[in-house]
Amino acid sequence: MKLEKNMFTNLNKTEVNELTKEVKETIALDYQAQAPKAAFCVADLWNIQKMKKVRAYRREIIG
């Protein structure tokens, strides 16, 4: 698939102005950026399996 290097070569200056005249976006003033959540990795899965074994072992001792 061949990509065009410049998509706006066929538009003249007035057409570009008309296209960019109205912007329908809002600014969120109360937005607070949050840190991205960490990805679930192999170590997390290993820890879950380990804790499952520990809990089962504790149930045998207590019960």
Secondary structure, DSSP 8 states (H G I E B T S, - for coil): ----S-TTTT--HHHHHHHTS-------TT-----------HHHHHHHHHHHHHHHHHHHHH-
